[in-house]
Amino acid sequence: MDLRLKDRVALITGSGQGIGRTIALAFAAEGVRIAVNDVNTKGIDETVSAVRAAGGRAMSAQCDITDLAAVHDMVRKVEAEYGRIDVLVNNAAVLISHEMFLETKPEDCDKEIKVILYGTMNCTRAVLPGMVQRQFGKVINIVTDAARVGQERQCNYSAAKGGVISFTKSIAKEVGRNNINVNAISPGATNSPMRMEMLRQLKENIGEQKAAEREEKVKRAYALRRVGEPDDIANAAVFLSSEPARHITGQILSVNGGFAMLG
Ligand SMILES: NC(=O)c1ccc[n+]([C@@H]2O[C@H](COP(=O)([O-])OP(=O)(O)OC[C@H]3O[C@@H](n4cnc5c(N)ncnc54)[C@H](O)[C@@H]3O)[C@@H](O)[C@H]2O)c1
């Protein structure tokens, strides 16, 4: 299948590590030029180096996506360097609260909603005008099954992602006429640094053996009996950005080993 991605330009938020970095490498392997966004400059440098080491082109696009003015500056910088942005992957997120809702701190809730929901909307606001002008674009929002089926101890995070799901569908309806596809990928548990940190905290709290038992129980909730890897998500992002996926828009694609099966 010819994906027709060569020489496209992708801006990937939160690609200084984890799933975002894997998406950057997967796109680069298809000849896509990458703008690596994150707040973490060390992570950005590592991703840029990894893409270049693999023979691809990458640039740093450092900014905090909760700051709309900074996002506009970042988009101008990427467009000046690469001429345009064809693909926006809204991947950056924070998962701060692991307590029951009433025990969470309002300031943590605020931060989760700002990064996940406003961050996604800010980047979309800044990138879409160029896409509309060129009558071409792909926007991919990374959400979570926690927002689709509910997840205790992740109320703030899943509420923010639920907002992104609704935004995906509504904006897809607005910009479909401009030949812009907007979709979301909904991972189940995926072995990224974010999840590894969660597991580390769990081990600290309940001990190694109980944590291992809990992990086995998690796997049994997945039809394929495995937790996802970052490249499972990256492969879906490559496909949704490609020409063969041109008739898919406004969809929420679970990439979750059969954890939740939604009609
Ligand atoms: N790992 C999982 O199990 C899992 C499951 C479901 C969904 N997801 C989603 O997948 C995506 C990637 O997750 P991950 O596990 O790789 O996470 P991660 O924490 O490893 O990476 C997230 C990146 O976003 C960056 N970031 C945070 N705030 C930012 C901001 N204000 N501006 C710019 N960058 C910022 C971080 O610095 C980090 O590099 C997220 O949207 C996450 O919600 C992950």
The ligand as an SDF file (V2000), in Angstrom:
LIG
                    3D

 44 48  0  0  0  0  0  0  0  0999 V2000
    0.5450    5.1710   28.1310 N   0  0  0  0  0  0  0  0  0  0  0  0
   -0.7090    4.7960   28.2430 C   0  0  0  0  0  0  0  0  0  0  0  0
   -1.0290    3.7610   28.8470 O   0  0  0  0  0  0  0  0  0  0  0  0
   -1.7900    5.6260   27.5830 C   0  0  0  0  0  0  0  0  0  0  0  0
   -3.0890    5.1050   27.5720 C   0  0  0  0  0  0  0  0  0  0  0  0
   -4.0780    5.8500   26.9740 C   0  0  0  0  0  0  0  0  0  0  0  0
   -3.7860    7.0610   26.3740 C   0  0  0  0  0  0  0  0  0  0  0  0
   -2.5190    7.5470   26.4140 N   0  0  0  0  0  0  0  0  0  0  0  0
   -2.2800    8.8400   25.7860 C   0  0  0  0  0  0  0  0  0  0  0  0
   -1.1980    8.7470   24.8710 O   0  0  0  0  0  0  0  0  0  0  0  0
   -0.5220   10.0140   24.7890 C   0  0  0  0  0  0  0  0  0  0  0  0
    0.9530    9.8400   25.0310 C   0  0  0  0  0  0  0  0  0  0  0  0
    1.1250    9.2990   26.3170 O   0  0  0  0  0  0  0  0  0  0  0  0
    2.4960    8.7400   26.8790 P   0  0  0  0  0  0  0  0  0  0  0  0
    2.1230    7.5610   27.6960 O   0  0  0  0  0  0  0  0  0  0  0  0
    3.5100    8.6610   25.8090 O   0  0  0  0  0  0  0  0  0  0  0  0
    2.8270    9.9560   27.8840 O   0  0  0  0  0  0  0  0  0  0  0  0
    4.2090   10.5710   28.3760 P   0  0  0  0  0  0  0  0  0  0  0  0
    3.9500   11.2070   29.6970 O   0  0  0  0  0  0  0  0  0  0  0  0
    5.2910    9.5470   28.2900 O   0  0  0  0  0  0  0  0  0  0  0  0
    4.4460   11.7180   27.2850 O   0  0  0  0  0  0  0  0  0  0  0  0
    3.6910   12.8960   27.2730 C   0  0  0  0  0  0  0  0  0  0  0  0
    4.5840   14.0250   26.8000 C   0  0  0  0  0  0  0  0  0  0  0  0
    3.8050   15.2380   26.7950 O   0  0  0  0  0  0  0  0  0  0  0  0
    4.6370   16.2880   27.2220 C   0  0  0  0  0  0  0  0  0  0  0  0
    3.8580   17.4170   27.7330 N   0  0  0  0  0  0  0  0  0  0  0  0
    3.2020   17.4920   28.9140 C   0  0  0  0  0  0  0  0  0  0  0  0
    2.6650   18.7100   29.0670 N   0  0  0  0  0  0  0  0  0  0  0  0
    2.9760   19.4250   27.9610 C   0  0  0  0  0  0  0  0  0  0  0  0
    2.6950   20.7470   27.5420 C   0  0  0  0  0  0  0  0  0  0  0  0
    2.0030   21.5980   28.3160 N   0  0  0  0  0  0  0  0  0  0  0  0
    3.1740   21.1710   26.3460 N   0  0  0  0  0  0  0  0  0  0  0  0
    3.9080   20.3240   25.5490 C   0  0  0  0  0  0  0  0  0  0  0  0
    4.1920   19.0510   25.9190 N   0  0  0  0  0  0  0  0  0  0  0  0
    3.7380   18.6100   27.1040 C   0  0  0  0  0  0  0  0  0  0  0  0
    5.4940   15.6540   28.3170 C   0  0  0  0  0  0  0  0  0  0  0  0
    6.6590   16.4220   28.5900 O   0  0  0  0  0  0  0  0  0  0  0  0
    5.7920   14.2880   27.7170 C   0  0  0  0  0  0  0  0  0  0  0  0
    6.9850   14.2750   26.9770 O   0  0  0  0  0  0  0  0  0  0  0  0
   -1.2110   10.9110   25.8260 C   0  0  0  0  0  0  0  0  0  0  0  0
   -2.1860   11.7030   25.1870 O   0  0  0  0  0  0  0  0  0  0  0  0
   -1.8640    9.9340   26.7560 C   0  0  0  0  0  0  0  0  0  0  0  0
   -2.9640   10.4870   27.4420 O   0  0  0  0  0  0  0  0  0  0  0  0
   -1.5120    6.8620   26.9940 C   0  0  0  0  0  0  0  0  0  0  0  0
  1  2  1  0
  2  3  2  0
  2  4  1  0
  4  5  1  0
  4 44  2  0
  5  6  2  0
  6  7  1  0
  7  8  2  0
  8  9  1  0
  8 44  1  0
  9 10  1  0
  9 42  1  0
 10 11  1  0
 11 12  1  0
 11 40  1  0
 12 13  1  0
 13 14  1  0
 14 15  2  0
 14 16  1  0
 14 17  1  0
 17 18  1  0
 18 19  2  0
 18 20  1  0
 18 21  1  0
 21 22  1  0
 22 23  1  0
 23 24  1  0
 23 38  1  0
 24 25  1  0
 25 26  1  0
 25 36  1  0
 26 27  1  0
 26 35  1  0
 27 28  2  0
 28 29  1  0
 29 30  1  0
 29 35  2  0
 30 31  1  0
 30 32  2  0
 32 33  1  0
 33 34  2  0
 34 35  1  0
 36 37  1  0
 36 38  1  0
 38 39  1  0
 40 41  1  0
 40 42  1  0
 42 43  1  0
M  CHG  2   8   1  16  -1
M  END
$$$$
